[in-house]
């Protein structure tokens, strides 16, 4: 069984209308998500290094 992930882009206006948010709020969410992605990427790399050092 294969899991396929499809990345879709949605126009900013659609997101704003759908969730009733301003452009500033949308940008704040994007910034927070980008920071979280960097943090998780770093944490994942550290956990792999710790795991590999124990083998």
Steps between C-alpha positions, in 0.01 A plus 500: 500500500642835403416830654504785256502855625366766272600857565237750407524874501203716584476863407550738794164665435323164531670432834419848628135467398469145630642574844413869523853617566702800395812491288709578810349205690567269206864616488538442875373145459740438211790633705407279795472192277839572340659532843341177614623321188857617566477394865359157417762446232774583750344283773464209255866524398611505865284198587645305207855584611427388856343179372793427268753564777333233713522228235 
